[in-house]
Amino acid sequence: MSNYSQSHSNIIEFSSKEKMEFFNSFYVLFRSAFSFLQIFNSIYTSTKNDNIKALCFHLIKKIEKGCSLEEAFLHYENILGLANTGLIVAGEKSGKLDKMLFNIINNLKREDELKKSVLSSLTYPVIIICMAIAVFLFFKFFVLKMFSYMGEGISSFETSNLLIGAVFKIVIVFAVLGGIVLFVSKQKKFINTVFNILNKLPLISKIVRNYNFSNFFAVLALAYEAGVNAYKSLELAYSVISIPKVKLKLNNSLKLVSAGNEISSALQCSDLFSSYAMSQISAGEKAGELDKMLSLVSKDYERELDLSLKVLVKIIEPLMLILAGIIVAYVAVNAYSSYYTNLFNMF
């Protein structure tokens, strides 16, 4: 394995798919009563993913030096996620590592489903826009040119060449647009600026908040179930929040919990969550079933997210129809204009 020391010196942040593969393998092997060294050796030799190989390589080296699981995972929070590594450590300490790995896998699946739900909601308007652009370009590169030949006569060979040329130009336009989108997607500062602008829109802001809150309470529930203390549980849940203003308010909640306040009262002071969520959390805390109530609150925010996405689609649909109508009107007007112009020139 020493032959890989150079190629595995750096590890980049794991994608959702890579996290799923790693934790699935970890869970199955741990359930089979393998030692940690055997687990990571097995994952290392079986996976084809270089990123996972790199992580396993470093974990093996640390465990061979006598490091505990917590020490082995130290400094990999940014790769696997602070919440996930924290839950692994908590699971080992509480003797519930198999359960925590199972819960981490389910939580990753839940996050993936939420992302797919958001993306699928945006698929329809994107398809409509692309079709509208394609129709416009086809009209511009083919139909209008066909009208210009009216009265002069055009062979089927020339028509075929004109059609092939039009299709080729449309493909080039979409390739350029795709390249621009790909380039822009890698500009984090620009994306953050656009995101901040969009986040000022009430509905978009609600979607982003519901997504964040669902993940927040899901992690909080898992940490609390693993026996992690209130402050550390809140800290792990805090790590999945991506909205600066929300993080700022939750930071005050962390301070309150650190000072000895209950989670429910600390979260209440943040004034971020619905009265329903707070009543459920308070009831769960008093009844000794906080983990269950936190999980229910997470699912409630999932339902709110789904509802918000449906509303967004309902708003976008008529806008897309208006856009399509404008393009069709433009095509029709130009078609008739070209037709009558060429007809007039014939006489």
C-alpha positions in Angstrom: 0.0 0.0 0.0 3.0 2.3 0.4 3.1 2.6 -3.4 0.0 4.8 -3.2 1.3 7.3 -0.7 2.0 9.9 -3.2 -1.1 9.6 -5.3 -3.3 9.6 -2.2 -1.7 12.6 -0.5 -4.7 14.8 -1.2 -8.5 14.2 -0.8 -11.2 16.4 -2.2 -14.7 16.8 -0.8 -16.8 13.8 -1.3 -19.9 13.9 -3.5 -23.2 12.5 -2.2 -22.7 9.4 -4.3 -19.2 8.9 -2.8 -20.4 9.4 0.7 -23.2 6.8 0.1 -20.7 4.3 -1.2 -18.3 4.7 1.6 -20.8 4.6 4.4 -22.7 1.7 2.9 -19.5 -0.4 2.7 -18.5 0.7 6.2 -22.0 -0.3 7.6 -22.1 -3.8 5.9 -18.5 -4.7 6.9 -19.0 -3.4 10.5 -22.2 -5.5 10.8 -20.1 -8.5 9.7 -17.8 -8.0 12.8 -14.7 -6.8 10.9 -12.2 -4.7 12.7 -11.8 -1.1 11.7 -8.4 -1.9 10.0 -10.0 -4.8 8.1 -13.0 -2.6 7.1 -10.9 0.2 5.6 -8.5 -2.3 3.9 -11.5 -4.1 2.4 -13.0 -0.8 1.1 -9.6 0.3 -0.2 -9.1 -2.9 -2.2 -12.7 -3.2 -3.5 -13.6 0.3 -4.5 -12.7 1.8 -7.9 -13.1 5.4 -6.7 -9.8 7.1 -6.2 -11.3 9.6 -3.7 -12.5 6.8 -1.4 -9.2 4.9 -1.8 -7.4 8.1 -0.7 -9.5 8.4 2.4 -9.2 4.7 3.3 -5.4 4.9 2.8 -5.1 7.7 5.4 -7.5 6.0 7.8 -5.5 2.8 7.6 -2.2 4.6 8.2 -3.7 6.3 11.3 -5.2 3.1 12.7 -1.9 1.2 12.2 -0.3 3.9 14.3 -2.7 3.1 17.1 -5.2 6.0 16.6 -8.8 5.6 17.8 -11.7 5.9 15.3 -12.2 9.5 16.5 -8.6 10.3 16.0 -8.5 8.6 12.6 -11.5 10.7 11.3 -10.0 13.9 12.7 -9.5 16.5 9.9 -11.9 14.8 7.5 -15.0 16.7 8.6 -14.9 18.9 5.5 -14.6 15.8 3.3 -17.4 13.7 4.8 -19.3 16.4 6.5 -18.9 17.5 10.1 -22.3 16.1 11.0 -21.5 12.6 9.6 -18.1 12.4 11.3 -19.5 13.6 14.5 -22.3 11.0 14.4 -19.7 8.2 13.7 -17.7 9.2 16.7 -20.8 9.5 18.9 -22.1 6.1 17.6 -18.8 4.4 18.6 -18.7 6.0 22.0 -22.3 5.0 22.7 -21.9 1.5 21.3 -24.5 2.3 18.6 -22.1 2.7 15.6 -24.0 0.2 13.4 -27.3 2.1 14.1 -25.6 5.5 13.5 -24.1 4.3 10.2 -27.6 3.0 9.1 -29.1 6.4 10.1 -26.3 8.3 8.3 -27.1 6.3 5.1 -30.8 7.0 5.4 -30.1 10.6 6.0 -27.9 10.8 2.9 -30.7 9.2 0.9 -33.2 11.7 2.3 -30.9 14.6 1.4 -30.5 13.1 -2.1 -34.2 12.8 -2.5 -34.7 16.4 -1.4 -32.2 17.6 -4.0 -33.8 15.5 -6.7 -37.2 16.9 -5.8 -35.9 20.5 -6.2 -34.1 19.6 -9.5 -37.1 17.8 -10.9 -39.3 20.8 -10.1 -37.0 23.0 -12.2 -36.7 20.4 -15.1 -40.1 21.3 -16.7 -39.4 25.1 -17.1 -35.9 24.4 -18.3 -37.2 22.0 -21.0 -39.8 24.5 -22.1 -37.2 27.3 -22.4 -34.9 25.0 -24.4 -37.7 24.0 -26.7 -38.7 27.7 -27.2 -35.1 28.6 -28.1 -34.8 25.6 -30.5 -38.0 26.6 -32.3 -36.8 30.2 -32.6 -33.5 29.1 -33.9 -35.0 26.6 -36.4 -37.3 29.4 -37.7 -34.4 31.8 -38.0 -31.9 29.4 -39.6 -34.3 27.4 -41.8 -37.8 28.6 -42.2 -37.0 32.3 -43.0 -34.3 31.2 -45.5 -36.8 28.9 -47.2 -39.2 31.9 -47.6 -36.4 33.9 -49.1 -36.1 31.3 -52.0 -39.8 31.6 -52.7 -40.4 32.1 -56.4 -36.8 31.2 -57.3 -37.2 27.5 -56.8 -35.1 25.4 -54.6 -34.0 21.7 -55.2 -34.5 19.0 -52.6 -30.7 18.7 -52.3 -30.4 22.4 -51.4 -33.3 22.1 -49.0 -31.5 19.1 -47.3 -28.3 21.1 -47.0 -30.2 24.1 -45.6 -31.9 21.8 -43.0 -28.6 20.1 -42.1 -26.9 23.5 -41.8 -29.8 24.8 -39.5 -29.6 21.8 -37.3 -25.8 22.1 -37.1 -26.1 25.8 -36.1 -28.7 25.0 -33.4 -26.4 22.3 -32.0 -23.5 24.8 -31.9 -25.7 27.4 -30.1 -26.8 24.9 -27.5 -23.2 23.7 -27.1 -22.0 27.3 -26.5 -24.9 27.9 -24.0 -24.0 24.6 -22.2 -20.4 25.7 -22.0 -21.3 29.1 -20.6 -23.6 27.4 -18.0 -20.8 24.9 -17.1 -18.3 27.8 -16.8 -20.6 30.0 -14.7 -21.5 27.0 -12.4 -17.9 26.8 -11.3 -17.7 30.5 -10.4 -18.6 30.3 -6.7 -18.6 34.0 -6.1 -21.0 34.6 -9.0 -23.2 31.7 -8.0 -23.3 33.0 -4.4 -24.2 36.5 -5.7 -27.1 35.1 -7.8 -28.2 32.9 -4.9 -28.3 35.9 -2.6 -30.4 37.9 -5.1 -32.8 35.0 -5.6 -33.0 34.4 -1.9 -34.6 37.8 -1.5 -37.6 36.5 -3.3 -40.2 35.3 -0.7 -40.9 31.9 -2.3 -37.3 31.1 -3.1 -36.3 32.1 0.4 -39.0 29.8 1.9 -37.8 26.9 -0.3 -34.1 27.4 0.8 -35.1 27.7 4.5 -37.3 24.6 4.5 -34.5 22.6 2.9 -32.0 23.8 5.5 -34.4 23.3 8.4 -35.3 19.8 7.3 -31.6 18.8 7.3 -31.0 20.7 10.5 -33.6 18.8 12.5 -32.8 15.5 10.9 -29.2 15.7 12.0 -30.2 17.1 15.5 -32.5 14.0 15.9 -29.8 11.6 14.9 -27.2 13.2 17.2 -29.6 13.3 20.2 -30.6 9.6 19.5 -26.9 8.7 19.6 -26.6 10.1 23.1 -24.6 13.2 22.1 -25.0 16.0 24.6 -27.3 19.0 23.8 -24.5 21.4 22.9 -22.6 19.0 20.6 -25.9 17.8 19.0 -26.8 21.4 18.2 -23.3 22.1 16.9 -23.5 19.2 14.5 -26.9 20.3 13.2 -25.6 23.8 12.9 -22.9 22.6 10.5 -25.5 21.7 7.8 -27.0 25.2 7.7 -25.9 27.2 4.6 -27.8 30.5 5.2 -25.5 33.1 6.9 -28.4 35.0 8.7 -29.8 31.7 10.0 -26.3 30.6 11.2 -25.9 33.9 13.0 -29.1 33.4 15.0 -28.4 29.7 15.7 -25.0 30.8 17.0 -26.8 32.6 19.8 -28.8 29.4 20.4 -25.5 27.5 20.8 -24.4 30.0 23.4 -27.6 29.6 25.3 -27.3 25.8 25.3 -23.7 26.1 26.4 -24.9 28.2 29.3 -27.2 25.4 30.4 -30.5 26.3 28.7 -32.7 23.6 27.2 -32.7 23.1 23.4 -36.3 24.1 23.1 -35.9 27.4 24.9 -32.6 28.1 23.0 -34.2 27.5 19.6 -37.3 29.5 20.7 -35.0 32.5 21.2 -33.7 32.3 17.6 -37.2 33.1 16.4 -36.5 31.0 13.2 -38.9 28.1 13.5 -42.7 27.8 13.3 -44.8 27.7 16.5 -45.8 24.1 15.6 -42.2 23.0 15.4 -41.4 24.6 18.8 -44.4 23.1 20.5 -43.4 19.7 19.2 -39.8 20.1 20.4 -40.9 21.4 23.8 -43.3 18.5 24.2 -40.7 15.9 23.2 -38.2 17.4 25.6 -40.6 17.2 28.5 -41.7 13.6 27.6 -38.2 12.3 27.1 -38.8 11.7 23.4 -37.0 14.6 21.9 -35.3 12.6 19.1 -38.7 11.4 17.8 -40.2 14.8 17.9 -37.1 16.3 16.1 -37.5 13.7 13.4 -41.2 14.6 13.0 -40.4 18.3 12.8 -37.8 17.5 10.0 -40.4 15.6 8.1 -42.9 18.5 8.5 -40.3 20.9 6.9 -39.9 18.3 4.1 -43.6 18.5 3.4 -43.4 22.3 3.5 -40.6 22.2 1.0 -42.6 19.9 -1.3 -45.6 22.3 -1.1 -43.4 25.3 -1.8 -41.9 23.6 -4.9 -45.3 22.8 -6.2 -46.4 26.4 -5.8 -43.2 27.5 -7.6 -44.0 25.2 -10.5 -47.6 26.6 -10.7 -46.2 30.1 -10.9 -43.6 29.2 -13.5 -45.9 27.3 -15.8 -48.0 30.3 -17.0 -44.8 32.3 -17.4 -43.4 29.6 -19.6 -46.6 29.6 -21.7 -46.4 33.4 -22.1 -42.8 33.0 -23.3 -43.7 30.3 -25.7 -46.7 32.4 -26.9 -44.3 35.4 -27.6 -42.0 33.2 -29.6 -44.8 31.7 -31.6 -46.2 35.1 -32.2 -42.8 36.3 -33.4 -42.5 33.3 -35.7 -46.0 33.8 -37.1 -45.5 37.6 -37.7 -42.2 37.1 -39.4 -43.4 34.1 -41.4 -46.4 36.1 -42.8 -44.2 39.2 -43.4 -41.6 37.2 -45.3 -44.3 35.3 -47.3 -46.1 38.5 -48.4 -42.9 40.3 -49.1 -41.6 37.5 -51.4 -45.1 37.2 -53.0 -45.1 41.0 -53.7 -41.6 40.8 -55.2 -42.8 38.0 -57.5 -45.2 40.4 -59.2 
